[in-house]
Amino acid sequence: MILNCIGFQKKTHDGINVIIFTTEVLYYYIPNYYIVVALVLWEGLLGGSSYVNTFYRISTEVPEEEKQFSMAITSFGDSIGILLAGLFAIMAHNKICDLPMPT
């Protein structure tokens, strides 16, 4: 899907980010903390653009009588996704911390 208000393929960027962050956890190849900060900022901008795009499409494509329900159920789904991501992150953090440090 092409983002309406941004104009790029989000799946490609997300895939690249997954590869970068996963390999960084395993091999520690990024030499500077600020590079990681920039990558996290980039990931946040991608997530934010998806969020904005979702509500933009609801506001322009959903009939008026269904718009309020659509926005409410989308917000609820987003909150459930954040909850599940947080729970998964706790488990992933513990596994990552158990990995041996590369030499």
Backbone bond lengths (Angstrom), bond angles and torsions (degrees), N, CA, C in turn:
res aa  C-N    CA-C-N  psi(-1)  N-CA   C-N-CA  omega(-1)  CA-C   N-CA-C  phi
1 M - - - 1.447 - - 1.522 109.34 -
2 I 1.290 115.94 134.44 1.457 120.82 176.34 1.521 108.10 -91.45
3 L 1.319 116.37 130.72 1.463 120.19 178.79 1.521 109.27 -67.77
4 N 1.321 116.89 127.86 1.461 121.58 -175.35 1.520 113.27 -62.62
5 C 1.316 117.19 -45.75 1.462 118.66 -173.12 1.530 112.66 -95.20
6 I 1.315 119.10 -1.80 1.459 121.58 179.39 1.528 110.62 -114.50
7 G 1.324 117.30 -50.72 1.453 121.14 175.48 1.518 115.56 91.49
8 F 1.323 119.83 45.04 1.460 122.19 174.41 1.518 109.94 -149.27
9 Q 1.317 115.49 166.83 1.456 121.38 178.81 1.527 108.99 -85.04
10 K 1.317 116.89 107.08 1.463 121.29 -177.03 1.523 112.15 -68.40
11 K 1.333 117.11 -35.06 1.467 119.40 -177.48 1.521 111.58 -59.63
12 T 1.309 117.14 -39.02 1.459 120.81 -179.75 1.523 110.53 -63.55
13 H 1.325 116.86 -46.96 1.462 120.40 -179.96 1.527 111.54 -64.72
14 D 1.318 117.34 -39.95 1.466 120.03 178.28 1.524 110.89 -64.40
15 G 1.316 117.27 -40.48 1.461 120.81 178.24 1.517 112.04 -62.42
16 I 1.325 116.15 -42.96 1.464 120.52 177.60 1.527 110.37 -62.90
17 N 1.329 116.86 -42.23 1.470 120.27 178.56 1.522 111.95 -62.82
18 V 1.320 117.59 -41.08 1.472 120.48 178.01 1.524 110.13 -60.48
19 I 1.316 116.71 -44.68 1.469 120.59 -179.97 1.530 110.48 -63.22
20 I 1.326 116.93 -46.65 1.473 120.40 -178.85 1.521 111.26 -61.51
21 F 1.332 117.15 -49.97 1.466 119.53 -175.91 1.529 112.13 -69.53
22 T 1.319 117.77 -36.92 1.467 120.07 178.85 1.523 111.12 -66.51
23 T 1.327 116.52 -45.95 1.465 118.29 179.74 1.528 111.49 -68.87
24 E 1.323 118.04 -31.11 1.473 120.18 176.05 1.521 111.16 -64.11
25 V 1.331 116.89 -39.90 1.467 120.64 178.05 1.524 110.39 -62.75
26 L 1.321 116.72 -37.88 1.461 120.38 -175.88 1.527 113.36 -81.85
27 Y 1.341 117.83 -35.97 1.466 120.06 -169.63 1.535 115.48 -119.87
28 Y 1.317 119.31 -8.14 1.471 122.83 178.94 1.530 112.55 48.18
29 Y 1.304 118.40 57.13 1.461 120.97 -176.51 1.528 114.09 -99.05
30 I 1.322 119.05 -10.28 1.463 120.17 178.83 1.527 107.66 -82.13
31 P 1.339 117.17 119.66 1.461 120.34 -169.15 1.524 115.64 -78.59
32 N 1.331 117.77 -14.59 1.453 119.44 -171.17 1.522 110.54 -132.92
33 Y 1.310 116.06 136.68 1.464 122.95 178.78 1.526 111.27 -58.12
34 Y 1.315 117.69 -38.47 1.461 121.32 -175.54 1.528 112.45 -69.91
35 I 1.305 117.55 -24.12 1.466 120.41 173.44 1.525 109.25 -67.18
36 V 1.315 116.58 -42.28 1.470 120.74 177.14 1.525 110.02 -63.72
37 V 1.325 117.31 -41.56 1.467 120.87 177.80 1.527 110.17 -60.24
38 A 1.324 117.46 -42.73 1.466 121.15 178.68 1.530 110.93 -63.55
39 L 1.322 117.23 -40.43 1.466 120.41 178.39 1.528 111.48 -65.80
40 V 1.320 117.22 -39.73 1.467 120.59 177.87 1.526 109.83 -66.66
41 L 1.325 117.41 -40.05 1.465 121.03 175.50 1.528 110.41 -60.14
42 W 1.325 116.83 -44.65 1.468 121.85 177.87 1.529 110.50 -59.25
43 E 1.315 117.09 -44.49 1.465 121.16 178.71 1.527 110.40 -62.07
44 G 1.317 117.16 -39.94 1.458 120.84 177.07 1.518 112.31 -64.41
45 L 1.319 116.72 -39.01 1.467 119.96 177.08 1.524 111.25 -65.18
46 L 1.323 117.17 -38.30 1.472 119.92 176.68 1.522 110.99 -63.69
47 G 1.329 116.38 -45.54 1.463 119.90 178.88 1.517 111.93 -63.71
48 G 1.315 116.62 -42.15 1.458 120.70 178.53 1.513 112.63 -64.27
49 S 1.333 116.58 -38.63 1.467 119.16 178.65 1.522 111.06 -66.59
50 S 1.318 117.31 -34.59 1.468 120.02 176.07 1.521 110.70 -65.49
51 Y 1.320 115.91 -42.02 1.462 121.51 179.57 1.530 110.23 -62.21
52 V 1.322 116.12 -49.15 1.466 120.86 179.31 1.519 110.43 -61.78
53 N 1.330 116.77 -43.49 1.454 120.72 -178.51 1.528 111.56 -63.12
54 T 1.319 117.27 -38.45 1.466 120.71 179.31 1.519 110.77 -60.51
55 F 1.320 116.80 -48.70 1.463 119.66 -178.64 1.527 111.84 -72.40
56 Y 1.317 117.31 -29.57 1.468 120.52 173.66 1.522 110.13 -62.28
57 R 1.329 116.03 -46.54 1.467 119.56 -179.53 1.519 111.34 -66.24
58 I 1.333 117.87 -38.37 1.467 119.90 176.60 1.522 109.60 -61.41
59 S 1.324 116.63 -45.22 1.470 119.51 -176.45 1.520 112.79 -67.96
60 T 1.327 118.18 -24.83 1.465 119.99 -178.10 1.521 114.22 -102.24
61 E 1.337 118.66 -24.12 1.460 120.45 -172.61 1.525 114.99 -109.63
62 V 1.316 118.37 -21.53 1.464 121.33 -176.36 1.531 108.82 -89.09
63 P 1.342 117.30 136.23 1.472 119.68 177.15 1.531 111.41 -58.33
64 E 1.318 116.00 149.31 1.473 122.49 -174.39 1.521 113.09 -54.35
65 E 1.330 117.97 -39.94 1.467 120.68 -177.09 1.530 112.75 -71.29
66 E 1.319 118.75 -16.39 1.469 122.45 179.30 1.530 112.98 -107.80
67 K 1.316 116.91 -4.27 1.463 121.20 -172.65 1.531 112.89 -64.10
68 Q 1.320 117.92 -45.82 1.467 120.86 -177.45 1.531 110.95 -63.18
69 F 1.337 116.89 -44.20 1.463 120.11 178.11 1.527 110.45 -63.99
70 S 1.324 116.98 -41.83 1.467 120.73 -179.65 1.522 111.39 -60.66
71 M 1.318 116.91 -43.09 1.467 119.93 179.26 1.526 111.16 -67.95
72 A 1.334 117.19 -38.05 1.467 120.46 179.65 1.523 111.12 -66.22
73 I 1.325 117.66 -46.48 1.466 120.17 -177.82 1.530 110.63 -69.58
74 T 1.325 117.08 -32.08 1.462 120.39 175.85 1.526 110.48 -66.97
75 S 1.314 117.55 -42.54 1.472 121.25 177.24 1.526 111.06 -63.76
76 F 1.327 116.67 -41.08 1.461 120.72 177.99 1.533 110.51 -62.57
77 G 1.325 116.22 -46.60 1.463 120.31 178.24 1.517 112.13 -61.13
78 D 1.326 116.45 -38.66 1.456 120.94 177.55 1.528 110.51 -62.84
79 S 1.325 116.76 -42.65 1.470 120.89 179.16 1.523 111.69 -64.50
80 I 1.321 117.41 -40.45 1.470 120.81 176.83 1.525 109.91 -63.94
81 G 1.329 116.96 -41.28 1.461 120.65 177.48 1.515 112.44 -61.58
82 I 1.323 116.83 -41.24 1.467 121.18 177.75 1.527 110.46 -64.38
83 L 1.327 117.20 -42.08 1.465 121.34 177.87 1.528 110.82 -60.23
84 L 1.330 116.89 -48.98 1.467 120.47 -179.09 1.526 111.38 -65.12
85 A 1.331 117.09 -38.79 1.464 120.25 177.75 1.525 110.96 -63.65
86 G 1.327 116.92 -39.44 1.462 120.49 177.73 1.515 112.28 -63.85
87 L 1.326 116.58 -42.94 1.467 120.16 178.30 1.528 110.99 -64.95
88 F 1.323 116.73 -43.11 1.458 120.60 177.90 1.530 110.66 -63.87
89 A 1.336 116.71 -38.28 1.463 120.63 -179.15 1.524 111.52 -63.01
90 I 1.324 117.41 -35.90 1.468 120.37 177.72 1.525 109.93 -63.28
91 M 1.329 116.32 -46.13 1.471 119.59 179.27 1.527 110.93 -65.67
92 A 1.331 117.09 -42.62 1.462 120.47 -179.85 1.530 110.52 -64.58
93 H 1.311 117.50 -40.19 1.465 121.43 179.04 1.523 110.99 -59.13
94 N 1.316 116.35 -45.10 1.463 119.68 179.82 1.521 111.38 -63.58
95 K 1.328 117.99 -39.96 1.472 120.70 178.08 1.525 110.88 -67.45
96 I 1.328 116.84 -41.71 1.465 120.37 -179.97 1.525 110.47 -63.87
97 C 1.318 117.35 -40.48 1.472 120.55 179.81 1.526 112.09 -67.54
98 D 1.326 117.56 -22.96 1.460 121.09 177.56 1.526 112.66 -80.32
99 L 1.338 117.98 -12.83 1.463 120.88 -179.89 1.525 110.01 -69.23
100 P 1.331 117.07 145.69 1.469 118.89 176.63 1.530 110.32 -71.93
101 M 1.315 116.42 146.99 1.465 121.31 177.56 1.522 108.89 -71.34
102 P 1.332 117.66 135.73 1.467 118.90 176.78 1.528 110.53 -70.47
103 T 1.302 115.14 152.30 1.472 119.00 -179.43 1.495 111.48 -108.85
